Amino acid sequence: MLAGAILYFGRPFLVPIALAGLLSMLLLPLAGWFEKKGLGRGLSTALSVLALVVGILGMLALLSWQLTNVTDDLSQIKTIAAERMEQLRQYGSDHLGISREEQQKMMEENKSSGAESASKIAAAIVSGFMGGLVTFIIAVVYIFMFLYYRSHFKQFVLQLVPTGNKAEATRVMAEASRIAQKYLGGLGLMITMLWVLYGIGFSIVGVKNAVFFAILCGVLEIIPYVGNLTGTAITLLMTMAQGGDTSMMLGVVITYALVQFFQNNVLTPLIVGSEVNINPVFTIMALMAGELVWGVPGMILAIPILGILKIIFDHVEVLKPFGFLIGQPKQSAGANKEKGFLSKLKGIFKSK
């Protein structure tokens, strides 16, 4: 209970630290590469952080650029939305027995509350954006500090463990860092590939501004399970608002199904593999707990943090049962053998 209260009420303080810690692990190989080229620790760290910031800002700029194409169609969307509303009112009058006068009365009663709700939504969006911007800036500062003082932090951890366990502690830290790098790096590559797949699929279906919705669906992939469903739902709603017919909306659903099949059976095993080897039950539980405690950032951070915790559990004797519990059930040797298309595909990318 005490730990939960600390996590919940300490969200403004803890979220930037957790985010910075994971991203620092992702940038560790790049910072090390700069240092091997003869650059100092400070300059290597600064260049690594700069590369991360430029990458994130570039993705946001690409999304904003595509968003302008959507806003250009707002007048048309409003016209189509008005037509849909008129069809809905006609359906209510013909089939539900709600007269036009009653519908108009209900609309007038809800108009004031609707305006108030719209203002609250706008305020929440602005507040969320500003809060996210502040969190990002603080996280960037933390990333620089974590990378620059990483040797100091490592020595601190080693001083906490008995002399006989220092080698094991070093191995655990290296493994946790490798897991974070594998997960975050694989996630970034997968998002890029999803942009291409969704872009091709939506373009074939005929969705307007297909590139924007492809980027949106790919970016939302950072939230497992929930993100891709949300992106597809937004695409469906906007396709309907832009005048898309039933066949186009069915095409969007088929595109989503095909991309998800390819992602789950090829991309995820090939790119991420089983590095974050978490039982699906605890994956969902972690997402729900993360959202409850830290909101959307908690859902984003839940899986890599749980993967790192599993590494720690697996190397601490008294915690090994918990590592076993949240991990994937071990299957028979025959079931673990890779067969078919995926095995051949993996073989292409393996070094000779």
C-alpha positions in Angstrom: 0.0 0.0 0.0 2.8 2.4 0.9 4.7 1.7 -2.3 1.5 2.2 -4.3 0.8 5.5 -2.6 4.4 6.7 -3.3 4.1 5.7 -7.0 0.8 7.4 -7.4 1.5 10.7 -5.5 5.1 10.8 -6.7 4.1 10.6 -10.4 5.4 14.1 -11.4 8.7 13.2 -9.9 9.0 9.6 -10.8 7.8 9.5 -14.4 10.6 11.7 -15.8 13.2 9.6 -13.9 11.8 6.3 -15.2 11.5 7.5 -18.7 15.0 9.0 -18.6 16.4 5.8 -17.1 15.1 3.6 -20.0 16.1 6.1 -22.7 19.6 6.3 -21.2 20.0 2.6 -21.6 18.9 2.9 -25.2 21.5 5.6 -25.8 24.3 3.8 -23.9 25.8 2.0 -27.0 25.8 5.3 -29.0 27.5 7.2 -26.2 30.0 4.4 -25.9 30.6 4.5 -29.7 31.4 8.2 -29.6 33.8 7.7 -26.7 35.6 5.0 -28.6 36.1 7.5 -31.4 38.1 9.7 -29.0 35.4 12.1 -27.8 35.1 13.0 -24.2 32.4 11.8 -21.9 30.6 15.2 -21.9 30.6 15.7 -25.6 29.7 12.0 -26.3 26.7 12.3 -23.9 25.6 15.6 -25.5 25.7 14.3 -29.0 23.8 11.1 -28.0 21.0 13.2 -26.3 20.9 15.6 -29.3 20.4 12.6 -31.6 17.5 11.4 -29.5 15.9 14.9 -29.4 16.3 15.4 -33.1 14.7 12.0 -33.8 11.7 12.7 -31.6 11.2 16.3 -32.9 11.5 14.9 -36.5 8.7 12.4 -35.9 6.5 15.1 -34.3 7.2 17.4 -37.3 6.3 14.7 -39.7 3.0 14.1 -37.8 2.3 17.8 -37.7 3.0 18.2 -41.4 0.5 15.5 -42.2 -2.0 16.9 -39.8 -2.2 20.1 -41.9 -3.6 18.0 -44.7 -6.3 16.8 -42.4 -7.2 20.3 -41.2 -7.5 21.4 -44.8 -10.5 19.1 -45.1 -12.3 20.3 -42.0 -14.9 22.2 -44.0 -15.7 19.1 -46.0 -15.8 17.0 -42.8 -18.2 19.4 -41.2 -20.5 19.2 -44.2 -20.5 15.4 -44.2 -20.9 15.3 -40.5 -24.0 17.6 -40.8 -25.4 15.2 -43.5 -24.8 12.2 -41.2 -26.5 14.0 -38.3 -29.5 14.8 -40.6 -29.7 11.1 -41.5 -29.5 10.1 -37.9 -32.3 12.6 -37.0 -34.4 11.2 -39.9 -33.8 7.6 -38.6 -34.9 8.7 -35.1 -38.0 10.2 -36.4 -39.0 7.3 -38.7 -38.0 4.3 -36.6 -37.7 5.5 -32.9 -40.8 7.7 -32.8 -38.8 10.8 -31.7 -40.3 13.8 -33.5 -38.1 16.6 -35.0 -39.5 19.0 -32.4 -38.4 16.7 -29.5 -35.0 16.2 -31.1 -34.6 19.9 -31.4 -35.6 20.5 -27.8 -33.1 17.9 -26.6 -30.3 19.5 -28.7 -31.1 22.9 -27.2 -31.0 21.6 -23.7 -27.7 19.9 -24.3 -26.2 22.9 -26.2 -25.0 24.8 -23.1 -23.6 21.7 -21.4 -21.9 20.7 -24.7 -20.2 24.0 -24.9 -19.0 23.7 -21.3 -17.7 20.2 -22.0 -15.9 21.4 -25.1 -14.1 24.1 -23.1 -13.1 21.5 -20.5 -11.8 19.2 -23.2 -9.8 22.1 -24.8 -8.4 23.0 -21.4 -7.4 19.4 -20.6 -5.7 19.1 -24.0 -3.7 22.3 -23.4 -2.8 21.2 -19.9 -1.8 17.8 -21.0 0.4 19.2 -23.8 2.2 21.6 -21.4 2.6 18.9 -18.8 4.0 16.5 -21.4 6.4 19.2 -22.6 7.7 19.9 -19.1 8.1 16.2 -18.5 10.1 15.8 -21.7 12.4 18.7 -20.9 13.1 17.3 -17.4 13.6 13.8 -18.8 16.2 15.2 -21.3 18.1 16.7 -18.4 18.0 13.5 -16.5 19.1 11.5 -19.6 22.2 13.6 -19.9 23.0 13.2 -16.2 22.4 9.5 -16.1 24.7 9.0 -19.1 27.4 11.3 -17.9 27.5 9.9 -14.4 26.8 6.3 -15.3 30.0 5.0 -13.9 29.3 6.7 -10.6 25.8 5.1 -10.4 27.2 1.7 -11.3 29.8 1.9 -8.4 27.0 2.9 -6.0 25.0 -0.2 -6.9 28.1 -2.4 -6.5 28.8 -0.9 -3.1 25.3 -2.0 -2.0 25.9 -5.7 -2.6 28.3 -8.1 -0.8 31.8 -8.6 -2.3 31.0 -12.1 -3.4 27.9 -10.9 -5.4 29.5 -8.0 -7.3 30.2 -10.0 -10.4 26.5 -11.2 -10.4 25.3 -7.6 -9.9 27.4 -6.4 -12.8 25.9 -9.1 -15.0 22.3 -8.2 -13.9 22.9 -4.5 -14.7 24.3 -5.4 -18.1 21.4 -7.7 -18.9 18.8 -5.1 -17.8 20.5 -2.5 -20.0 20.5 -5.0 -22.9 16.8 -5.8 -22.5 15.9 -2.1 -22.5 18.0 -1.5 -25.6 16.5 -4.5 -27.4 13.0 -3.6 -26.6 13.1 0.1 -27.3 15.3 -0.2 -30.4 13.1 -3.0 -31.7 10.0 -1.0 -31.0 11.4 2.0 -32.9 12.2 -0.2 -35.9 8.7 -1.9 -35.7 7.0 1.5 -35.7 8.8 2.5 -38.8 7.8 -0.7 -40.6 4.2 -0.3 -39.4 4.2 3.2 -41.0 5.0 1.6 -44.3 2.5 -1.3 -44.0 -0.4 0.9 -42.8 0.5 3.5 -45.4 0.4 1.0 -48.3 -2.8 -0.6 -46.9 -4.7 2.6 -46.3 -3.6 4.0 -49.7 -4.9 0.9 -51.5 -8.2 1.1 -49.7 -8.5 4.8 -50.7 -8.4 6.5 -47.3 -7.8 10.2 -47.5 -4.6 11.4 -45.8 -3.5 7.8 -45.6 0.1 8.7 -44.6 -1.2 10.7 -41.5 -3.3 7.8 -40.3 -0.5 5.3 -40.9 1.9 7.5 -38.9 -0.7 7.8 -36.1 -1.3 4.1 -35.9 2.4 3.4 -35.9 3.2 5.9 -33.1 0.3 4.6 -30.9 2.0 1.2 -31.1 4.1 2.4 -28.1 1.1 1.5 -26.0 0.7 -2.3 -26.4 -2.7 -3.7 -27.3 -4.6 -0.4 -26.7 -2.6 1.8 -29.0 -3.2 0.0 -32.3 -6.9 -0.4 -31.6 -7.2 3.3 -30.8 -5.4 4.3 -34.0 -7.6 2.1 -36.1 -10.8 3.4 -34.4 -9.7 7.0 -35.1 -9.0 6.0 -38.7 -12.5 4.5 -39.1 -14.2 7.5 -37.6 -12.3 9.9 -39.8 -12.9 7.8 -42.8 -16.7 7.9 -42.1 -16.6 11.6 -41.4 -14.8 12.2 -44.7 -17.5 10.4 -46.6 -16.1 6.9 -46.8 -18.5 4.2 -47.7 -19.0 0.8 -46.1 -16.5 -0.9 -48.4 -13.8 1.6 -47.5 -14.4 1.1 -43.8 -14.3 -2.7 -44.3 -11.0 -2.2 -46.1 -9.6 -0.3 -43.1 -10.6 -3.2 -40.8 -9.0 -5.8 -43.2 -5.8 -3.7 -43.4 -5.6 -3.6 -39.6 -6.2 -7.4 -39.3 -3.5 -8.2 -42.0 -1.0 -5.8 -40.5 -1.6 -7.2 -37.0 -1.2 -10.8 -38.2 2.1 -9.9 -39.9 3.3 -7.9 -36.9 2.5 -10.7 -34.4 3.8 -13.6 -36.4 6.8 -12.0 -38.2 7.8 -8.5 -37.0 7.7 -9.0 -33.3 9.5 -12.4 -33.2 12.0 -11.2 -35.8 12.8 -7.7 -34.4 12.1 -7.9 -30.7 12.2 -11.7 -30.3 11.5 -13.1 -26.8 13.8 -10.7 -25.0 10.9 -9.2 -23.0 9.6 -12.7 -22.2 6.5 -11.7 -20.1 3.4 -13.8 -19.7 0.5 -12.1 -21.5 -1.6 -12.2 -18.3 1.0 -10.1 -16.5 1.5 -7.9 -19.6 -2.2 -6.8 -19.4 -2.0 -6.5 -15.6 1.1 -4.3 -16.0 -0.7 -2.1 -18.5 -3.7 -1.6 -16.3 -1.6 -0.9 -13.2 0.6 1.5 -15.2 -2.5 3.4 -16.4 -4.0 3.5 -13.0 -0.9 4.8 -11.3 0.8 7.0 -14.0 -1.7 7.3 -16.8 -0.6 7.0 -20.4 3.1 7.3 -19.5 2.6 4.3 -17.1 1.2 2.2 -20.0 4.2 3.1 -22.1 6.7 2.3 -19.4 5.0 -0.8 -18.0 6.3 -3.5 -20.3 10.1 -2.5 -20.3 10.0 -1.9 -16.6 8.4 -5.3 -16.0 11.0 -6.9 -18.3 13.8 -5.4 -16.2 12.2 -6.5 -13.0 12.0 -10.0 -14.4 15.8 -10.0 -15.0 16.4 -8.9 -11.4 14.0 -11.6 -10.1 15.7 -14.3 -12.1 19.1 -13.4 -10.6 18.0 -13.0 -6.9 17.5 -16.4 -5.3 14.5 -15.4 -3.1 12.8 -13.7 -6.0 13.2 -16.4 -8.6 9.6 -17.8 -8.1 8.3 -14.3 -9.0 10.5 -14.3 -12.1 9.1 -17.7 -13.1 5.5 -16.5 -12.5 5.6 -13.5 -14.7 7.6 -15.2 -17.5 6.3 -17.3 -20.4 5.6 -20.9 -19.6 8.4 -23.2 -20.7 7.4 -25.5 -23.5 8.7 -28.8 -24.6 11.9 -28.9 -26.6 10.0 -29.9 -29.7 7.6 -27.0 -29.4 10.5 -24.6 -29.1 12.0 -25.5 -32.4 11.3 -22.8 -35.0 9.8 -24.1 -38.2 8.5 -22.9 -41.5 8.6 -19.4 -43.0 9.6 -17.5 -39.8 12.7 -19.7 -39.3 13.8 -19.2 -42.9 13.2 -15.5 -42.6 15.3 -15.3 -39.4 18.1 -17.2 -41.2 18.3 -14.5 -43.8 19.3 -11.9 -41.2 21.6 -14.1 -39.2 25.3 -13.5 -39.7 27.2 -16.3 -41.5 
